[in-house]
């Protein structure tokens, strides 16, 4: 990898296949940070199946 070039690595897959462990190992290897995003975070108006916080939270 060219040290002057920036890269975006996307790790995607079903639940329970080791994405988090892989992301941690890659972040350690490349001395970088992890940005985590769940698809449901983008559905602001979706109330079913997204575990949205209550107004008290």
Phi and psi restraints in degrees (range 20) as a CNS / XPLOR table:
assign (resid 1 and name C) (resid 2 and name N)
       (resid 2 and name CA) (resid 2 and name C) 1.0 -75.8 20.0 2
assign (resid 2 and name N) (resid 2 and name CA)
       (resid 2 and name C) (resid 3 and name N) 1.0 121.7 20.0 2
assign (resid 2 and name C) (resid 3 and name N)
       (resid 3 and name CA) (resid 3 and name C) 1.0 -65.6 20.0 2
assign (resid 3 and name N) (resid 3 and name CA)
       (resid 3 and name C) (resid 4 and name N) 1.0 -18.1 20.0 2
assign (resid 3 and name C) (resid 4 and name N)
       (resid 4 and name CA) (resid 4 and name C) 1.0 -90.7 20.0 2
assign (resid 4 and name N) (resid 4 and name CA)
       (resid 4 and name C) (resid 5 and name N) 1.0 -5.8 20.0 2
assign (resid 4 and name C) (resid 5 and name N)
       (resid 5 and name CA) (resid 5 and name C) 1.0 -104.0 20.0 2
assign (resid 5 and name N) (resid 5 and name CA)
       (resid 5 and name C) (resid 6 and name N) 1.0 143.6 20.0 2
assign (resid 5 and name C) (resid 6 and name N)
       (resid 6 and name CA) (resid 6 and name C) 1.0 -99.1 20.0 2
assign (resid 6 and name N) (resid 6 and name CA)
       (resid 6 and name C) (resid 7 and name N) 1.0 144.4 20.0 2
assign (resid 6 and name C) (resid 7 and name N)
       (resid 7 and name CA) (resid 7 and name C) 1.0 -128.6 20.0 2
assign (resid 7 and name N) (resid 7 and name CA)
       (resid 7 and name C) (resid 8 and name N) 1.0 150.4 20.0 2
assign (resid 7 and name C) (resid 8 and name N)
       (resid 8 and name CA) (resid 8 and name C) 1.0 -117.6 20.0 2
assign (resid 8 and name N) (resid 8 and name CA)
       (resid 8 and name C) (resid 9 and name N) 1.0 122.6 20.0 2
assign (resid 8 and name C) (resid 9 and name N)
       (resid 9 and name CA) (resid 9 and name C) 1.0 -108.5 20.0 2
assign (resid 9 and name N) (resid 9 and name CA)
       (resid 9 and name C) (resid 10 and name N) 1.0 125.3 20.0 2
assign (resid 9 and name C) (resid 10 and name N)
       (resid 10 and name CA) (resid 10 and name C) 1.0 -110.6 20.0 2
assign (resid 10 and name N) (resid 10 and name CA)
       (resid 10 and name C) (resid 11 and name N) 1.0 125.8 20.0 2
assign (resid 10 and name C) (resid 11 and name N)
       (resid 11 and name CA) (resid 11 and name C) 1.0 -111.7 20.0 2
assign (resid 11 and name N) (resid 11 and name CA)
       (resid 11 and name C) (resid 12 and name N) 1.0 115.6 20.0 2
assign (resid 11 and name C) (resid 12 and name N)
       (resid 12 and name CA) (resid 12 and name C) 1.0 -130.9 20.0 2
assign (resid 12 and name N) (resid 12 and name CA)
       (resid 12 and name C) (resid 13 and name N) 1.0 151.3 20.0 2
assign (resid 12 and name C) (resid 13 and name N)
       (resid 13 and name CA) (resid 13 and name C) 1.0 165.8 20.0 2
assign (resid 13 and name N) (resid 13 and name CA)
       (resid 13 and name C) (resid 14 and name N) 1.0 175.4 20.0 2
assign (resid 13 and name C) (resid 14 and name N)
       (resid 14 and name CA) (resid 14 and name C) 1.0 -69.6 20.0 2
assign (resid 14 and name N) (resid 14 and name CA)
       (resid 14 and name C) (resid 15 and name N) 1.0 167.0 20.0 2
assign (resid 14 and name C) (resid 15 and name N)
       (resid 15 and name CA) (resid 15 and name C) 1.0 -62.7 20.0 2
assign (resid 15 and name N) (resid 15 and name CA)
       (resid 15 and name C) (resid 16 and name N) 1.0 139.5 20.0 2
assign (resid 15 and name C) (resid 16 and name N)
       (resid 16 and name CA) (resid 16 and name C) 1.0 80.1 20.0 2
assign (resid 16 and name N) (resid 16 and name CA)
       (resid 16 and name C) (resid 17 and name N) 1.0 22.8 20.0 2
assign (resid 16 and name C) (resid 17 and name N)
       (resid 17 and name CA) (resid 17 and name C) 1.0 -107.1 20.0 2
assign (resid 17 and name N) (resid 17 and name CA)
       (resid 17 and name C) (resid 18 and name N) 1.0 1.6 20.0 2
assign (resid 17 and name C) (resid 18 and name N)
       (resid 18 and name CA) (resid 18 and name C) 1.0 99.8 20.0 2
assign (resid 18 and name N) (resid 18 and name CA)
       (resid 18 and name C) (resid 19 and name N) 1.0 22.1 20.0 2
assign (resid 18 and name C) (resid 19 and name N)
       (resid 19 and name CA) (resid 19 and name C) 1.0 -62.2 20.0 2
assign (resid 19 and name N) (resid 19 and name CA)
       (resid 19 and name C) (resid 20 and name N) 1.0 -41.3 20.0 2
assign (resid 19 and name C) (resid 20 and name N)
       (resid 20 and name CA) (resid 20 and name C) 1.0 -65.1 20.0 2
assign (resid 20 and name N) (resid 20 and name CA)
       (resid 20 and name C) (resid 21 and name N) 1.0 -46.4 20.0 2
assign (resid 20 and name C) (resid 21 and name N)
       (resid 21 and name CA) (resid 21 and name C) 1.0 -61.4 20.0 2
assign (resid 21 and name N) (resid 21 and name CA)
       (resid 21 and name C) (resid 22 and name N) 1.0 -42.1 20.0 2
assign (resid 21 and name C) (resid 22 and name N)
       (resid 22 and name CA) (resid 22 and name C) 1.0 -63.2 20.0 2
assign (resid 22 and name N) (resid 22 and name CA)
       (resid 22 and name C) (resid 23 and name N) 1.0 -44.1 20.0 2
assign (resid 22 and name C) (resid 23 and name N)
       (resid 23 and name CA) (resid 23 and name C) 1.0 -60.9 20.0 2
assign (resid 23 and name N) (resid 23 and name CA)
       (resid 23 and name C) (resid 24 and name N) 1.0 -42.4 20.0 2
assign (resid 23 and name C) (resid 24 and name N)
       (resid 24 and name CA) (resid 24 and name C) 1.0 -63.6 20.0 2
assign (resid 24 and name N) (resid 24 and name CA)
       (resid 24 and name C) (resid 25 and name N) 1.0 -45.5 20.0 2
assign (resid 24 and name C) (resid 25 and name N)
       (resid 25 and name CA) (resid 25 and name C) 1.0 -62.8 20.0 2
assign (resid 25 and name N) (resid 25 and name CA)
       (resid 25 and name C) (resid 26 and name N) 1.0 -42.3 20.0 2
assign (resid 25 and name C) (resid 26 and name N)
       (resid 26 and name CA) (resid 26 and name C) 1.0 -64.9 20.0 2
assign (resid 26 and name N) (resid 26 and name CA)
       (resid 26 and name C) (resid 27 and name N) 1.0 -42.1 20.0 2
assign (resid 26 and name C) (resid 27 and name N)
       (resid 27 and name CA) (resid 27 and name C) 1.0 -63.1 20.0 2
assign (resid 27 and name N) (resid 27 and name CA)
       (resid 27 and name C) (resid 28 and name N) 1.0 -39.7 20.0 2
assign (resid 27 and name C) (resid 28 and name N)
       (resid 28 and name CA) (resid 28 and name C) 1.0 -66.4 20.0 2
assign (resid 28 and name N) (resid 28 and name CA)
       (resid 28 and name C) (resid 29 and name N) 1.0 -44.8 20.0 2
assign (resid 28 and name C) (resid 29 and name N)
       (resid 29 and name CA) (resid 29 and name C) 1.0 -61.6 20.0 2
assign (resid 29 and name N) (resid 29 and name CA)
       (resid 29 and name C) (resid 30 and name N) 1.0 -42.7 20.0 2
assign (resid 29 and name C) (resid 30 and name N)
       (resid 30 and name CA) (resid 30 and name C) 1.0 -96.8 20.0 2
assign (resid 30 and name N) (resid 30 and name CA)
       (resid 30 and name C) (resid 31 and name N) 1.0 5.9 20.0 2
assign (resid 30 and name C) (resid 31 and name N)
       (resid 31 and name CA) (resid 31 and name C) 1.0 50.5 20.0 2
assign (resid 31 and name N) (resid 31 and name CA)
       (resid 31 and name C) (resid 32 and name N) 1.0 57.0 20.0 2
assign (resid 31 and name C) (resid 32 and name N)
       (resid 32 and name CA) (resid 32 and name C) 1.0 -135.8 20.0 2
assign (resid 32 and name N) (resid 32 and name CA)
       (resid 32 and name C) (resid 33 and name N) 1.0 -174.4 20.0 2
assign (resid 32 and name C) (resid 33 and name N)
       (resid 33 and name CA) (resid 33 and name C) 1.0 -110.0 20.0 2
assign (resid 33 and name N) (resid 33 and name CA)
       (resid 33 and name C) (resid 34 and name N) 1.0 165.6 20.0 2
assign (resid 33 and name C) (resid 34 and name N)
       (resid 34 and name CA) (resid 34 and name C) 1.0 -110.5 20.0 2
assign (resid 34 and name N) (resid 34 and name CA)
       (resid 34 and name C) (resid 35 and name N) 1.0 132.5 20.0 2
assign (resid 34 and name C) (resid 35 and name N)
       (resid 35 and name CA) (resid 35 and name C) 1.0 -112.8 20.0 2
assign (resid 35 and name N) (resid 35 and name CA)
       (resid 35 and name C) (resid 36 and name N) 1.0 116.1 20.0 2
assign (resid 35 and name C) (resid 36 and name N)
       (resid 36 and name CA) (resid 36 and name C) 1.0 -104.7 20.0 2
assign (resid 36 and name N) (resid 36 and name CA)
       (resid 36 and name C) (resid 37 and name N) 1.0 133.7 20.0 2
assign (resid 36 and name C) (resid 37 and name N)
       (resid 37 and name CA) (resid 37 and name C) 1.0 -141.7 20.0 2
assign (resid 37 and name N) (resid 37 and name CA)
       (resid 37 and name C) (resid 38 and name N) 1.0 129.4 20.0 2
assign (resid 37 and name C) (resid 38 and name N)
       (resid 38 and name CA) (resid 38 and name C) 1.0 -100.0 20.0 2
assign (resid 38 and name N) (resid 38 and name CA)
       (resid 38 and name C) (resid 39 and name N) 1.0 141.3 20.0 2
assign (resid 38 and name C) (resid 39 and name N)
       (resid 39 and name CA) (resid 39 and name C) 1.0 -56.7 20.0 2
assign (resid 39 and name N) (resid 39 and name CA)
       (resid 39 and name C) (resid 40 and name N) 1.0 -31.8 20.0 2
assign (resid 39 and name C) (resid 40 and name N)
       (resid 40 and name CA) (resid 40 and name C) 1.0 -72.2 20.0 2
assign (resid 40 and name N) (resid 40 and name CA)
       (resid 40 and name C) (resid 41 and name N) 1.0 -15.7 20.0 2
assign (resid 40 and name C) (resid 41 and name N)
       (resid 41 and name CA) (resid 41 and name C) 1.0 -66.4 20.0 2
assign (resid 41 and name N) (resid 41 and name CA)
       (resid 41 and name C) (resid 42 and name N) 1.0 -18.1 20.0 2
assign (resid 41 and name C) (resid 42 and name N)
       (resid 42 and name CA) (resid 42 and name C) 1.0 -92.2 20.0 2
assign (resid 42 and name N) (resid 42 and name CA)
       (resid 42 and name C) (resid 43 and name N) 1.0 -6.3 20.0 2
assign (resid 42 and name C) (resid 43 and name N)
       (resid 43 and name CA) (resid 43 and name C) 1.0 -104.7 20.0 2
assign (resid 43 and name N) (resid 43 and name CA)
       (resid 43 and name C) (resid 44 and name N) 1.0 75.8 20.0 2
assign (resid 43 and name C) (resid 44 and name N)
       (resid 44 and name CA) (resid 44 and name C) 1.0 -56.8 20.0 2
assign (resid 44 and name N) (resid 44 and name CA)
       (resid 44 and name C) (resid 45 and name N) 1.0 -40.5 20.0 2
assign (resid 44 and name C) (resid 45 and name N)
       (resid 45 and name CA) (resid 45 and name C) 1.0 -89.9 20.0 2
assign (resid 45 and name N) (resid 45 and name CA)
       (resid 45 and name C) (resid 46 and name N) 1.0 -0.7 20.0 2
assign (resid 45 and name C) (resid 46 and name N)
       (resid 46 and name CA) (resid 46 and name C) 1.0 -84.7 20.0 2
assign (resid 46 and name N) (resid 46 and name CA)
       (resid 46 and name C) (resid 47 and name N) 1.0 111.9 20.0 2
assign (resid 46 and name C) (resid 47 and name N)
       (resid 47 and name CA) (resid 47 and name C) 1.0 -95.9 20.0 2
assign (resid 47 and name N) (resid 47 and name CA)
       (resid 47 and name C) (resid 48 and name N) 1.0 -16.1 20.0 2
assign (resid 47 and name C) (resid 48 and name N)
       (resid 48 and name CA) (resid 48 and name C) 1.0 -101.2 20.0 2
assign (resid 48 and name N) (resid 48 and name CA)
       (resid 48 and name C) (resid 49 and name N) 1.0 130.7 20.0 2
assign (resid 48 and name C) (resid 49 and name N)
       (resid 49 and name CA) (resid 49 and name C) 1.0 76.2 20.0 2
assign (resid 49 and name N) (resid 49 and name CA)
       (resid 49 and name C) (resid 50 and name N) 1.0 15.1 20.0 2
assign (resid 49 and name C) (resid 50 and name N)
       (resid 50 and name CA) (resid 50 and name C) 1.0 -117.7 20.0 2
assign (resid 50 and name N) (resid 50 and name CA)
       (resid 50 and name C) (resid 51 and name N) 1.0 -1.4 20.0 2
assign (resid 50 and name C) (resid 51 and name N)
       (resid 51 and name CA) (resid 51 and name C) 1.0 51.4 20.0 2
assign (resid 51 and name N) (resid 51 and name CA)
       (resid 51 and name C) (resid 52 and name N) 1.0 45.9 20.0 2
assign (resid 51 and name C) (resid 52 and name N)
       (resid 52 and name CA) (resid 52 and name C) 1.0 -65.0 20.0 2
assign (resid 52 and name N) (resid 52 and name CA)
       (resid 52 and name C) (resid 53 and name N) 1.0 143.6 20.0 2
assign (resid 52 and name C) (resid 53 and name N)
       (resid 53 and name CA) (resid 53 and name C) 1.0 -67.5 20.0 2
assign (resid 53 and name N) (resid 53 and name CA)
       (resid 53 and name C) (resid 54 and name N) 1.0 151.0 20.0 2
assign (resid 53 and name C) (resid 54 and name N)
       (resid 54 and name CA) (resid 54 and name C) 1.0 -75.1 20.0 2
assign (resid 54 and name N) (resid 54 and name CA)
       (resid 54 and name C) (resid 55 and name N) 1.0 163.3 20.0 2
assign (resid 54 and name C) (resid 55 and name N)
       (resid 55 and name CA) (resid 55 and name C) 1.0 -57.7 20.0 2
assign (resid 55 and name N) (resid 55 and name CA)
       (resid 55 and name C) (resid 56 and name N) 1.0 -26.1 20.0 2
assign (resid 55 and name C) (resid 56 and name N)
       (resid 56 and name CA) (resid 56 and name C) 1.0 -69.7 20.0 2
assign (resid 56 and name N) (resid 56 and name CA)
       (resid 56 and name C) (resid 57 and name N) 1.0 -24.7 20.0 2
